[in-house]
């Protein structure tokens, strides 16, 4: 039975089923996962730290392993995934695990990563809290997830087609997190020194149908609990493709699709970490440090 609770927007059983179904051929559709794995490894290098044991949450085929180990900053990586058929293709230690219920004791892991999984969790704040608690003091988390601009073209085309053909719209593309909200979520989860940034990638396809084929191959088709349960009408599908092609065609006759990747990084708090100064505790004026003249803002000093 599907959970209609708005606090659980995703049908987790359906997500697992579709990811298991996509597992055998996922390697033909993993270009975004591979790209993100390289970026995560580069961010690990930027940390100037080395770690003994790491955990990869939502591993798919384990694409992050090669670049992370090659970085020389991580000795051992444990792969986890809620879809056992996906995990079967990963190399090294593996653990079938619910992505939202981590099976690690508090303070037991040096490094945690997650690539293109967090966007489909029902409780993202809770998952971030669990990740932070699983880290040892001064442990590092680096994650990547789809951001709010992802598939904006498909969302627009489907909405307009459904409104025109069926007289109303239903959710067909997941509401991805806004990059502006993620810094606050990282702080609320208790991470120290959080950093959030985003990359925007435009991928071109022969047609909207080729995009839909890629999404199926990634295991990323609609799994919202609020989705319409009737089969998609052919007329609606064809009208969506017409709108998509009219609006988002490239000069070469292809169509474009946006994928926004949001990168998250944060540390488990530790006394050794740099602390921000208290307001008013500076011992030198900024103007003196810059060897320039201080210009008043017009505010009067308090009496």
N, C-alpha and C positions, 0 to 999 in steps of 0.2 A: 504494500500500500504506500502511496506517495505521501510524504509529509507536507501539508499545506502551510506550515508555520513560516511566516515571513523571516524568522530568525534563522531558518535553514533553507536558503534559496536553492541549494543544489541537491539533486538526487544522487547521493554518493554511491548507491548500489548500481545505478545506471552508468555513472562515470567509470566505476571499476569494470563493469561488463564491456563497455566500449573500448577501454584501454587494453583490456585483455584481448579483445578481438583485433585491435590494431597492432598488437605486439609483434607478430611474425614479420610484418613488412615495415615496421616503424623506421628502420634504417634508411628507407627510401624517402622519408619525409622529415628527417631530423635536422634539416639545415639550420633552423633557428636554435635548436638545442645545442648544436655544435658551436655555433657562433657565441652563444651565451657562455658555454663552458670555457672558451678561450678568454672571454672578458673576465670571468670570475678568477681564473688563474692569474691574469694580469693584476687584478686587485689584490690577490693574495701576495704577489711579489711586492706590491707597493706598501704592504703592511710592515715590511722589514722584520718579520718574525717567522720562526719555524715552529711547526707543530708535530706532535707525535701521532695522534689519532684523530681522524676526522670522520664525520657522518654526512652522507649525501641523502637528503630526504626527497623522495620522489624521483628515483634514479633513471626511470625509463630503461635504456640499454646500458647505462653507465657511461655516458659520453663525457662526463666531467673528469673521470679517472685519469686519462692519459695526460691532459694538460696540467692538472693539479700535481700529479706525481713528478712530471717532467720539470715543474717549477723548482724542485728541490726544497720546497718549504713544507712539504707534508710527507710523512713516512708511511702512513697506513690509512686507507679509506674503507669505510663500511657502507655498503649500498642498502637503502631501504626503499620499499615501494608497497603501496596497497594492492597493486595488480601483480599477482605472482607470475603471470605469463610474460610481463614486461621484464621483471627482475631476473627471470631465467637466462636472459641474454647478457647480463652484467658479469664482469669478471671480478674475482676477489670475494671477500666476505660479504654475505647478503642476508637480509632479514626482511621477511614480509611483515609490514607494520602499517597500521592506520596512520595516514599523514597528519591527522589532527590529534592523535593520542600517542605521544612519543614513549617508547619503552625504555628510556634511559634514566638512570638515577640522577638526582640533582647533583650538579658539579662533577660529572663523570667524563665529559668530553672536552677536548682541547679546541676543536674547530668543527663548525657545522655549515653546510652549504645546502642550497635548494635552488634548482633551476627549472623555471616554468611549471611550477606546481601550486604555489601559494595562491594564485588567482582563483582557484576552484575550491577553496576551503570555505566551509560554512562559518567558521569562527577564526578569522585571521588574527585578531588581537590575542585570542587565547593561544593560538599556535605560536605566535611570537614570544609570548610569556613562557611557554614550555621550552622553546629553544633557548631562551636566555637562562632559564633555570638549569637546563641540562649542561650548560657550559661551566667549566672550571673558572675560578676567578681569573680575569685577564684573558679568557678565551674569546675567540672571534667567530662571528657569524657574517657570512656573505651570501646574499640571496638575490634572485632575479625573478621577476614576475611580469605578466602582461599588464600594461597600464591603460588608462582610460581612453586613449586615442586608438587603441587596437580595434581593427575591423570597423572603423566608423563608416566606411563606404557601404559595407554589407548591411550594417544596422539601418542606415538611411534608406537604402534601396528596398529592403524587406518591409520596412514600416510603410513606405509610400505604396508599395504594391498591394499589401494587405488592406490598407485603408481604401484603396481604389476598387479592388476586386471583391473583398469580403466585408467591407463596411466597418472595419475595426482592425486593431493591431494586437498582436501577442508577442511576448518576449522571445526573440530568436537568437540574440547575441547577448552573452553574459555582461553584466555591468561591471567592468573592470575598475580597479581602484584608481583614484586620482593621485598623481604623484605628489600633489600639494598636501595630501592627508597623511602620507606615509611617514614623514619625519615625526609627526605627533604620535603616530602609532608606535614607532620605535621607542620614543621616550616613555610613553605609557607602559610599554612592556618592560621597562627598566634597563634598557641598553645605555651604556656610557658611550660618549663621543659618536653618536649616530651620524651617518652620512647617507643621503639619498640623492640619486641622480638618474637621469633617463636618457635613452637613445631612441631615435625614431627611424625605423627602417621601412622603405617602400619596396614592395615586391610586386613584380608584374606577372600577369597570367594571360594565357591565350583567351580566356573567357571567364565569367563568374563561375561557371561549372567546374573549371579547373581549380579554382580556389576552394570550392566546396569539396572537391576530391582530396585536396591537400589537408583540409581540416579533418576529414574522416580518417585519413592516414595518420594524422597526429593524435587521434582519439579526442579531438577537441570540438565535436559537434554538440548541439544544444542539449544540455542536461539540467535545465532549470526546472524546479518543481512547478513553476507557474506556466510552463509551456503549454501550448494547445495540444490536446491529445488526438485530435483528428489528423489523418494524413494530410500532408501539405498538398493543396490543389495544384494541378499542373498549370492552370491559368495563372495562379499567383506566382509560381516559380518562374514561368516564362516572362511575366511582366517584370519581376524583380531583375531578371537578366537584362531586359531591355533598358530599364532605368539605370542600372549599374553601368552598362556599356555607354549610354548617352552621357552620363555625368562624369565618369571616371576613365574614359578611354585615353590612352597615350598616343602621341603622334605616330607611333609605330603600329597602331591598330590593336594593341593589347589593353588590358585593364589593370589598374593599380590597386593594391591593398596595403593598408598601413598596419604595422606592428610596432607598438611602443613597448620598449623593455625598460622596466624600472629596476634599478639596482639598489639594494639595501646593504648596509654594513654597520655593525655595531659590536661593542665589546661587553663582556660580562664585567660588572664593576669590580675594581680592585684598588686597594689603597695606594698602589704604586703609580696609578695613572695620573696624568696631568689634571689639575682641578682649575676651573675658571675662577678668576679673582672676584671678590665681593665688590659690588658697586661702590665707588668712592674710595677704594683702597689703593688706587694707583699712586705711586710715589713721584711720578714725573708727568708734567703736562704733555699732551700729544703735540702741541705746537712747538715745545722745546725739542722734542724728539725729531720732529720734521724740519727743525731750523726755519720756522716760518712764523708769521704774525698771527696771533689769536684774534679772531673777529667775533664780536659779541652777537648773540642771537636776538638781542633786544630784551631778554628777560631780566628783571630786576632781582637782585639777591634778596633772600628772605630776611626779614627784620628780626 
